[in-house]
Amino acid sequence: MVLSDSCSWANEQFGHARLGDPRRTRRLVSLASSLAQHAGLSIVKSSQSTAQVEGAYRLMRNPSVSPEAIAE
């Protein structure tokens, strides 16, 4: 299946991640979509606001979010 836009791709890849709270999953999908739209750029440069940057870093720092949970 070929997905034509980054939002669809991110949702397909990460929309079912069980991160303990649906808001974390939505944040992961949003972050992945933003990074896909701006391939090669940092989180800071690919984000549209400081709130998005802080949300991304909060997600990565969260002890409830593990690489294994994201990869499932």
Contacts in CASP RR format, 6 or more apart in sequence:
PFRMAT RR
TARGET T0000
AUTHOR 0000-0000-0000
METHOD contacts of the structure
MODEL  1
MVLSDSCSWANEQFGHARLGDPRRTRRLVSLASSLAQHAGLSIVKSSQST
AQVEGAYRLMRNPSVSPEAIAE
1 12 0 8 1.000
3 9 0 8 1.000
3 12 0 8 1.000
6 32 0 8 1.000
6 33 0 8 1.000
6 34 0 8 1.000
6 36 0 8 1.000
6 37 0 8 1.000
7 29 0 8 1.000
7 33 0 8 1.000
9 32 0 8 1.000
9 33 0 8 1.000
9 36 0 8 1.000
10 29 0 8 1.000
10 30 0 8 1.000
10 32 0 8 1.000
10 33 0 8 1.000
10 36 0 8 1.000
11 29 0 8 1.000
11 33 0 8 1.000
13 32 0 8 1.000
14 25 0 8 1.000
14 28 0 8 1.000
14 29 0 8 1.000
14 32 0 8 1.000
14 70 0 8 1.000
15 25 0 8 1.000
15 28 0 8 1.000
15 29 0 8 1.000
16 25 0 8 1.000
16 72 0 8 1.000
17 24 0 8 1.000
17 25 0 8 1.000
17 28 0 8 1.000
17 69 0 8 1.000
17 70 0 8 1.000
17 72 0 8 1.000
18 25 0 8 1.000
18 69 0 8 1.000
18 72 0 8 1.000
19 25 0 8 1.000
19 28 0 8 1.000
19 62 0 8 1.000
19 64 0 8 1.000
19 65 0 8 1.000
19 69 0 8 1.000
19 70 0 8 1.000
20 64 0 8 1.000
21 64 0 8 1.000
24 59 0 8 1.000
24 62 0 8 1.000
24 64 0 8 1.000
24 65 0 8 1.000
27 55 0 8 1.000
27 56 0 8 1.000
27 59 0 8 1.000
28 59 0 8 1.000
28 65 0 8 1.000
28 70 0 8 1.000
30 52 0 8 1.000
31 43 0 8 1.000
31 52 0 8 1.000
31 56 0 8 1.000
31 59 0 8 1.000
34 46 0 8 1.000
34 47 0 8 1.000
34 48 0 8 1.000
34 52 0 8 1.000
35 41 0 8 1.000
35 43 0 8 1.000
35 46 0 8 1.000
37 46 0 8 1.000
38 45 0 8 1.000
38 46 0 8 1.000
43 53 0 8 1.000
43 56 0 8 1.000
43 57 0 8 1.000
44 53 0 8 1.000
47 53 0 8 1.000
47 56 0 8 1.000
59 65 0 8 1.000
END
